[in-house]
Amino acid sequence: MPGKKYYNPKGYEPDAHEPFEGPPPEAMDAYRKALAEQRAHRSAFTYEEAMGYRQRGESHILGHYVYEMMYAGYYGMEDELVAGSWDTHLHIYPDYVPRCIDMVDLAIKASKEKMGGIVCKDHFFSNTTGAWGAQWVVDDLVRRGELDYACKILGTNILAFSYHPDQVHLIRKYPNLGAVFFPTMTGGGPGRAGPLMPIIDAKGKLMPEVKTCIDLCAKYKIPIMTGHRSWDERYAMAREAQEVGASMLLTHGGGLHGITTAQAVKLNTEARKYGVFIEVNGNAMLPNMMWPQINPNDTLDFLKEMGPENLIFGSDFGQLMSTDPIDTWKLLIRMMMFYGIPDKDIEMMIKTNPVKFLLLDE
């Protein structure tokens, strides 16, 4: 058991020490070449010239010295926006794999920041009972006067290994249920474990059992997260959600890994026709163990071009080799503010829309 609190269940997994996932060598070579060329063409500049570049938003051209002059930002500028905010995409221990924080500690930290709430996800099983336990702890700390405020802690139920509708009938009875979501790491096919579980048939129509699950979620007022699905699958699910009045979030809908901002805007503009919420993730703005090569401007440009309507911003953090999720959440909001996204737009993406999606305003 490494550490005093968190542990990695052993007995089956090898004692492996592997390299971190990183960009391919050719990508790093291209980066080094571009950086060398950029440095070679930089010349001396005066303070006034440097400020001119900053006024035009071009300080990156001059490099590190000028780029550090972020006078318009400061640590803590995000605090008022953090209060009442919801992070709807977190991967927190207990889980199949180690995480950087457990649900109880996260609940306490989120409560200290006066967040509205958090939604914790598990790729394989339901974690609503863990969410209920963490909720009990922060509520009890408030009762005992050791905490001023308790935020909401919600879990999810994933349809990881089947779409049998009884799962929806039964999970609705569990406390602290935030959403039902469709397969991410399971469902068969490339990169997924378990049995093959198609969302659509060869003609692009929803499989009957998928349709039934969506319809039941609408009936029981359970929010739906689509999971890691193709755009054809997302559109088919979104059309059904619109028809039956289900609340749906397109998981990683605004993810820009592997596509351009223009492509993401086009795909998500189509999705908006169905009235669903679109998820935008912080791990596309900060380098992390899964996405080491990231241009944060891509996601920030996407937010500006799309506008906040129907967008929900979630961190997707909690991985072992990432920073503390609450500190990361604050940093992500600070980045949006510094980039010039209006406070009211940020509030819509991290407060208003999450509350609507989770049906907490009903």
C-alpha positions as CSV (number, residue, x, y, z in Angstrom):
1,M,0.0,0.0,0.0
2,P,1.9,3.0,-1.2
3,G,1.0,6.1,0.8
4,K,-1.1,6.5,3.8
5,K,-4.6,6.9,2.3
6,Y,-4.8,6.0,-1.3
7,Y,-4.0,2.6,-2.7
8,N,-3.8,0.6,-5.8
9,P,-5.3,-2.9,-5.4
10,K,-2.6,-5.4,-6.2
11,G,-2.6,-9.1,-7.0
12,Y,-3.4,-9.1,-10.7
13,E,-1.6,-6.2,-12.3
14,P,2.2,-6.4,-13.1
15,D,4.6,-4.2,-11.2
16,A,5.2,-2.1,-14.3
17,H,7.2,1.0,-14.7
18,E,6.4,2.4,-18.1
19,P,7.2,5.6,-20.0
20,F,4.5,8.3,-20.0
21,E,2.4,8.7,-23.1
22,G,3.9,11.4,-25.2
23,P,3.8,12.9,-28.7
24,P,5.4,10.9,-31.5
25,P,9.1,11.7,-32.2
26,E,8.3,13.4,-35.5
27,A,5.9,15.7,-33.7
28,M,8.5,16.7,-31.2
29,D,11.1,17.2,-34.0
30,A,8.7,19.5,-35.8
31,Y,8.1,21.4,-32.5
32,R,11.9,21.8,-31.9
33,K,12.5,23.0,-35.4
34,A,9.7,25.6,-35.3
35,L,10.9,26.8,-31.9
36,A,14.5,27.2,-33.2
37,E,13.3,29.1,-36.3
38,Q,11.2,31.4,-34.1
39,R,14.1,32.2,-31.8
40,A,16.4,32.9,-34.7
41,H,14.2,35.6,-36.0
42,R,13.6,37.4,-32.8
43,S,15.4,40.8,-32.4
44,A,15.9,43.2,-29.5
45,F,12.9,45.2,-28.5
46,T,12.1,48.1,-26.2
47,Y,9.5,48.0,-23.4
48,E,7.1,50.1,-25.5
49,E,7.5,47.8,-28.4
50,A,6.8,44.8,-26.2
51,M,3.6,46.4,-24.8
52,G,2.5,47.0,-28.4
53,Y,2.8,43.3,-29.1
54,R,0.8,42.7,-25.9
55,Q,-1.9,45.1,-26.9
56,R,-2.3,43.2,-30.1
57,G,-2.4,39.8,-28.3
58,E,0.9,38.8,-30.0
59,S,3.3,38.5,-27.0
60,H,3.9,34.9,-27.9
61,I,5.9,36.1,-30.9
62,L,8.5,37.7,-28.6
63,G,8.7,34.8,-26.3
64,H,8.8,33.9,-22.7
65,Y,9.9,37.2,-21.2
66,V,7.0,39.2,-22.6
67,Y,4.5,36.4,-22.4
68,E,5.0,36.3,-18.6
69,M,3.6,39.9,-18.3
70,M,0.1,38.8,-17.6
71,Y,-0.9,42.0,-15.8
72,A,-4.6,41.4,-16.5
73,G,-4.6,38.2,-14.5
74,Y,-4.0,37.2,-10.9
75,Y,-4.4,34.1,-8.8
76,G,-7.9,34.1,-7.2
77,M,-9.5,36.2,-9.9
78,E,-11.7,33.2,-10.5
79,D,-13.0,32.7,-6.9
80,E,-16.4,34.3,-7.4
81,L,-17.1,32.2,-10.5
82,V,-15.9,29.0,-8.7
83,A,-18.5,29.5,-6.0
84,G,-21.7,27.8,-7.2
85,S,-20.0,26.1,-10.1
86,W,-20.5,22.5,-11.2
87,D,-17.7,20.2,-12.5
88,T,-19.8,17.5,-14.2
89,H,-16.9,15.2,-15.4
90,L,-14.5,13.9,-12.8
91,H,-12.7,10.5,-12.4
92,I,-12.2,10.0,-8.7
93,Y,-11.3,7.1,-6.4
94,P,-12.7,4.5,-5.6
95,D,-12.2,3.3,-9.2
96,Y,-10.6,0.4,-11.0
97,V,-7.4,2.4,-11.3
98,P,-5.7,4.7,-8.9
99,R,-6.8,8.4,-8.9
100,C,-5.2,11.5,-7.6
101,I,-7.8,12.0,-4.9
102,D,-10.7,10.1,-3.3
103,M,-14.4,11.1,-3.3
104,V,-14.5,12.2,0.3
105,D,-11.5,14.5,0.1
106,L,-12.7,15.9,-3.1
107,A,-16.2,16.6,-1.6
108,I,-14.6,18.5,1.3
109,K,-12.3,20.6,-1.0
110,A,-15.2,21.4,-3.3
111,S,-17.4,22.4,-0.4
112,K,-14.7,24.7,1.0
113,E,-14.7,26.4,-2.4
114,K,-18.5,26.8,-2.2
115,M,-18.9,24.9,-5.4
116,G,-22.5,23.9,-6.4
117,G,-21.5,20.3,-6.9
118,I,-19.5,17.7,-8.6
119,V,-20.3,14.6,-10.7
120,C,-18.0,11.6,-10.5
121,K,-17.8,9.0,-13.3
122,D,-16.7,5.4,-13.5
123,H,-16.0,3.7,-16.8
124,F,-17.2,0.3,-15.7
125,F,-19.6,0.4,-12.7
126,S,-22.1,2.6,-10.8
127,N,-20.5,4.9,-8.2
128,T,-23.7,6.4,-6.7
129,T,-23.1,4.7,-3.4
130,G,-19.7,6.3,-3.1
131,A,-21.3,9.7,-3.9
132,W,-23.9,9.1,-1.2
133,G,-21.1,8.3,1.3
134,A,-19.1,11.4,0.4
135,Q,-22.3,13.5,0.7
136,W,-23.0,12.1,4.1
137,V,-19.5,13.1,5.3
138,V,-19.7,16.7,4.1
139,D,-23.3,17.1,5.5
140,D,-22.1,15.7,8.8
141,L,-19.2,18.1,8.9
142,V,-21.7,20.9,8.5
143,R,-23.9,19.5,11.2
144,R,-20.9,19.4,13.5
145,G,-19.8,23.0,12.7
146,E,-16.5,21.9,11.1
147,L,-17.6,22.9,7.6
148,D,-19.6,26.0,6.6
149,Y,-21.2,24.5,3.5
150,A,-21.8,21.2,1.8
151,C,-21.9,21.0,-2.0
152,K,-23.8,18.3,-3.9
153,I,-22.0,15.1,-4.7
154,L,-23.4,13.0,-7.5
155,G,-22.4,9.7,-9.1
156,T,-23.3,8.0,-12.4
157,N,-24.5,4.7,-13.6
158,I,-22.9,3.4,-16.8
159,L,-24.5,0.9,-19.1
160,A,-21.1,-0.7,-19.5
161,F,-21.9,-4.3,-20.5
162,S,-25.6,-4.2,-21.7
163,Y,-28.4,-1.9,-22.6
164,H,-31.0,-4.0,-20.7
165,P,-33.7,-1.5,-19.6
166,D,-34.1,-3.0,-16.1
167,Q,-30.9,-1.1,-15.3
168,V,-32.7,2.2,-15.8
169,H,-35.8,1.0,-13.9
170,L,-33.6,0.0,-10.9
171,I,-31.0,2.8,-10.8
172,R,-33.6,5.5,-10.5
173,K,-34.2,4.4,-6.9
174,Y,-30.6,5.1,-5.8
175,P,-29.6,8.3,-4.1
176,N,-27.1,10.8,-5.5
177,L,-27.6,9.7,-9.1
178,G,-26.4,12.4,-11.4
179,A,-26.8,10.6,-14.8
180,V,-26.9,7.4,-16.8
181,F,-24.2,7.2,-19.4
182,F,-23.5,5.0,-22.3
183,P,-20.3,2.9,-22.9
184,T,-16.9,4.6,-22.9
185,M,-14.2,2.0,-22.4
186,T,-16.6,-1.0,-23.0
187,G,-19.0,-1.9,-25.8
188,G,-16.6,-3.9,-27.9
189,G,-15.0,-2.6,-31.1
190,P,-11.6,-0.8,-31.5
191,G,-10.2,0.2,-28.2
192,R,-13.1,-1.1,-26.1
193,A,-13.4,-4.1,-23.8
194,G,-16.4,-6.4,-23.3
195,P,-19.1,-7.6,-25.7
196,L,-20.0,-5.7,-28.9
197,M,-22.8,-3.2,-28.1
198,P,-23.7,-1.1,-31.1
199,I,-25.6,2.1,-30.6
200,I,-27.0,2.2,-34.2
201,D,-27.6,-0.3,-36.9
202,A,-26.2,-0.4,-40.5
203,K,-28.9,2.2,-41.6
204,G,-27.9,4.6,-38.8
205,K,-31.0,4.0,-36.7
206,L,-30.9,3.5,-32.9
207,M,-30.8,-0.1,-31.7
208,P,-34.2,-0.8,-30.0
209,E,-32.7,-1.4,-26.6
210,V,-30.8,1.9,-26.7
211,K,-34.0,3.7,-27.7
212,T,-35.8,2.1,-24.8
213,C,-33.1,3.2,-22.3
214,I,-33.3,6.8,-23.6
215,D,-37.1,6.8,-23.4
216,L,-37.0,5.4,-19.8
217,C,-34.5,8.1,-18.8
218,A,-36.9,10.7,-20.1
219,K,-39.8,9.1,-18.2
220,Y,-37.8,9.0,-14.9
221,K,-36.1,12.4,-15.5
222,I,-32.6,10.9,-15.4
223,P,-30.0,12.9,-17.3
224,I,-28.1,11.1,-20.0
225,M,-24.4,11.3,-20.9
226,T,-23.6,9.8,-24.3
227,G,-20.2,8.3,-23.5
228,H,-17.4,8.1,-26.1
229,R,-19.4,7.8,-29.2
230,S,-19.0,8.6,-32.9
231,W,-20.8,11.6,-34.3
232,D,-23.3,9.5,-36.2
233,E,-24.2,7.7,-32.9
234,R,-24.4,11.0,-31.0
235,Y,-26.7,12.5,-33.6
236,A,-29.0,9.5,-33.5
237,M,-29.1,9.6,-29.7
238,A,-29.7,13.3,-29.7
239,R,-32.6,13.0,-32.1
240,E,-34.3,10.5,-29.8
241,A,-33.6,12.6,-26.8
242,Q,-35.3,15.6,-28.4
243,E,-38.3,13.5,-29.5
244,V,-39.0,12.1,-26.0
245,G,-37.8,15.1,-23.9
246,A,-34.7,13.5,-22.4
247,S,-31.9,15.7,-21.0
248,M,-28.7,14.7,-22.8
249,L,-25.1,15.8,-22.7
250,L,-22.8,14.9,-25.7
251,T,-19.7,13.6,-23.9
252,H,-16.6,15.2,-25.3
253,G,-18.8,16.9,-27.9
254,G,-16.5,19.9,-27.9
255,G,-13.3,17.9,-27.6
256,L,-10.7,19.1,-30.1
257,H,-8.3,16.1,-29.9
258,G,-7.4,15.4,-33.5
259,I,-9.8,17.9,-35.2
260,T,-9.6,21.6,-35.9
261,T,-11.6,24.3,-34.2
262,A,-13.5,24.9,-37.5
263,Q,-14.4,21.2,-37.7
264,A,-15.5,21.1,-34.1
265,V,-17.7,24.2,-34.6
266,K,-19.4,22.6,-37.7
267,L,-20.0,19.2,-35.9
268,N,-21.4,20.8,-32.8
269,T,-23.5,23.4,-34.7
270,E,-25.3,20.4,-36.2
271,A,-25.7,18.8,-32.8
272,R,-27.3,22.0,-31.4
273,K,-30.3,21.5,-33.7
274,Y,-31.4,18.7,-31.4
275,G,-31.4,20.9,-28.2
276,V,-28.8,18.8,-26.4
277,F,-26.0,20.0,-24.2
278,I,-22.5,19.8,-25.5
279,E,-19.6,19.0,-23.2
280,V,-16.3,20.9,-23.5
281,N,-13.4,19.5,-21.5
282,G,-10.5,21.1,-19.6
283,N,-8.1,18.3,-20.5
284,A,-8.1,19.8,-24.0
285,M,-6.8,23.1,-22.5
286,L,-4.1,21.7,-20.2
287,P,-1.3,19.2,-21.0
288,N,-1.8,16.0,-19.0
289,M,-0.8,12.4,-19.0
290,M,-3.3,11.5,-21.8
291,W,-2.9,14.5,-24.0
292,P,0.6,15.8,-23.6
293,Q,0.6,18.0,-26.7
294,I,-2.1,20.6,-26.5
295,N,-2.8,24.1,-27.8
296,P,-5.1,25.7,-25.2
297,N,-6.1,28.3,-27.7
298,D,-8.0,25.7,-29.8
299,T,-10.6,25.0,-27.1
300,L,-10.7,28.7,-26.0
301,D,-11.4,29.7,-29.6
302,F,-14.1,27.1,-29.8
303,L,-15.8,28.5,-26.7
304,K,-15.7,32.0,-28.2
305,E,-17.0,30.9,-31.6
306,M,-19.8,28.6,-30.3
307,G,-21.0,30.9,-27.5
308,P,-22.2,29.5,-24.2
309,E,-25.7,28.4,-25.1
310,N,-25.9,24.6,-24.6
311,L,-22.2,24.3,-23.6
312,I,-21.2,22.6,-20.4
313,F,-17.6,22.9,-19.3
314,G,-16.2,19.9,-17.3
315,S,-12.6,19.2,-16.3
316,D,-12.3,15.5,-17.0
317,F,-9.5,15.4,-14.4
318,G,-8.7,13.1,-11.5
319,Q,-6.1,10.9,-13.2
320,L,-3.2,9.8,-11.1
321,M,-0.6,11.9,-13.1
322,S,-2.7,15.1,-13.1
323,T,-3.0,18.0,-10.7
324,D,-5.5,18.3,-7.9
325,P,-9.0,18.5,-9.6
326,I,-10.1,21.6,-7.6
327,D,-6.9,23.5,-8.2
328,T,-7.2,22.5,-11.9
329,W,-10.8,23.6,-12.0
330,K,-9.8,27.0,-10.6
331,L,-7.0,27.3,-13.1
332,L,-9.3,26.4,-16.1
333,I,-11.8,29.2,-15.1
334,R,-8.9,31.6,-14.6
335,M,-7.7,30.8,-18.2
336,M,-11.1,31.4,-19.6
337,M,-11.3,34.8,-17.8
338,F,-7.8,35.8,-19.0
339,Y,-8.6,34.8,-22.6
340,G,-11.5,37.3,-22.6
341,I,-14.5,35.0,-22.3
342,P,-17.1,37.1,-20.5
343,D,-18.0,36.2,-16.9
344,K,-21.6,35.7,-17.8
345,D,-20.7,33.2,-20.5
346,I,-18.5,31.3,-18.1
347,E,-21.3,31.2,-15.5
348,M,-23.7,29.8,-18.1
349,M,-21.2,27.0,-18.9
350,I,-20.3,26.1,-15.3
351,K,-23.5,27.0,-13.4
352,T,-26.7,27.6,-15.4
353,N,-26.4,24.9,-18.0
354,P,-25.1,22.1,-15.6
355,V,-28.0,22.8,-13.3
356,K,-30.5,22.6,-16.3
357,F,-28.9,19.4,-17.6
358,L,-29.0,17.7,-14.3
359,L,-32.6,18.7,-13.9
360,L,-31.9,20.3,-10.6
361,D,-33.9,23.4,-11.5
362,E,-37.1,21.3,-11.7
